[in-house]
């Protein structure tokens, strides 16, 4: 899975990282649906026969859904990694020294 240049997939999650990314995604979505932003694409133009504003709304909506799915997938991968690490530590602790 692709992670940022300063993050490793097996790195422990930073507190609040998912909440901050979710809030950023919501803020971007809110900005994209502001009347001032929508007025930029409200021209009477068409793209593939569909009004430009509807194409814009669909693309933004789909991007927000894909962004939320990517955030959920990343958090699930981190949780799985953390669970595997806990199980490995418990397993290592259960083995007596010198065994």
C-alpha positions as CSV (number, residue, x, y, z in Angstrom):
1,X,0.0,0.0,0.0
2,X,1.3,3.4,-0.8
3,X,2.0,5.7,2.1
4,X,3.5,9.1,2.4
5,X,7.3,9.6,2.3
6,X,7.5,10.1,6.0
7,X,5.2,7.2,7.0
8,X,5.8,3.5,6.9
9,X,2.9,1.1,6.7
10,X,4.1,-0.7,9.8
11,X,4.5,2.6,11.8
12,X,2.2,3.0,14.7
13,X,-0.6,5.4,13.9
14,X,-0.3,8.9,15.2
15,X,-3.1,10.0,17.5
16,X,-5.7,12.0,15.6
17,X,-4.2,11.4,12.1
18,X,-7.3,9.8,10.7
19,X,-9.6,12.4,12.3
20,X,-7.4,15.2,10.8
21,X,-7.5,13.6,7.4
22,X,-11.2,13.0,7.6
23,X,-11.8,16.6,8.6
24,X,-9.6,17.8,5.7
25,X,-11.6,15.7,3.3
26,X,-14.8,17.1,4.6
27,X,-13.5,20.7,4.4
28,X,-12.4,20.2,0.8
29,X,-15.8,18.7,-0.1
30,X,-17.5,21.6,1.6
31,X,-15.4,24.1,-0.3
32,X,-16.1,22.4,-3.6
33,X,-19.8,22.7,-3.1
34,X,-19.9,26.3,-2.1
35,X,-22.0,28.5,-4.4
36,X,-18.9,30.6,-5.3
37,X,-17.1,27.5,-6.5
38,X,-20.1,26.1,-8.3
39,X,-20.6,29.4,-10.1
40,X,-17.3,28.8,-11.9
41,X,-18.7,25.8,-13.7
42,X,-22.3,27.0,-14.0
43,X,-21.7,28.2,-17.6
44,X,-24.2,26.9,-20.2
45,X,-21.5,24.5,-21.6
46,X,-21.7,20.8,-22.0
47,X,-19.2,18.0,-21.7
48,X,-20.1,14.8,-23.5
49,X,-23.7,16.1,-23.7
50,X,-24.1,16.7,-20.0
51,X,-24.2,20.1,-18.4
52,X,-20.8,21.1,-17.1
53,X,-22.1,21.7,-13.5
54,X,-23.5,18.2,-13.3
55,X,-20.2,16.7,-14.5
56,X,-18.4,18.8,-11.9
57,X,-20.7,17.7,-9.1
58,X,-20.4,14.1,-10.1
59,X,-16.6,14.2,-10.2
60,X,-16.3,15.9,-6.9
61,X,-18.8,13.5,-5.3
62,X,-17.0,10.5,-6.7
63,X,-13.6,11.9,-5.5
64,X,-14.9,12.4,-2.0
65,X,-16.2,8.8,-1.9
66,X,-12.9,7.5,-3.2
67,X,-11.0,9.6,-0.7
68,X,-13.1,8.3,2.2
69,X,-12.6,4.7,1.0
70,X,-8.8,5.3,0.8
71,X,-8.8,6.7,4.3
72,X,-10.8,3.7,5.6
73,X,-8.5,1.2,3.8
74,X,-5.4,2.9,5.2
75,X,-6.8,2.8,8.7
76,X,-7.8,-0.8,8.4
77,X,-4.3,-1.8,7.2
78,X,-2.8,0.0,10.1
79,X,-5.1,-1.8,12.5
80,X,-4.3,-5.1,11.0
81,X,-0.6,-4.4,11.3
82,X,-1.0,-3.3,14.9
83,X,-3.0,-6.5,15.7
84,X,-0.3,-8.7,14.1
85,X,2.4,-6.9,16.1
86,X,0.4,-7.4,19.4
87,X,0.0,-11.1,18.6
88,X,3.7,-11.5,17.8
89,X,4.6,-9.8,21.0
90,X,2.3,-12.0,23.0
91,X,3.6,-15.1,21.3
92,X,7.2,-14.0,22.0
93,X,6.4,-13.4,25.6
94,X,4.7,-16.8,26.0
95,X,7.9,-18.6,24.9
96,X,10.1,-19.3,27.9
97,X,13.7,-18.1,27.7
98,X,16.1,-20.8,26.4
99,X,13.3,-22.8,24.9
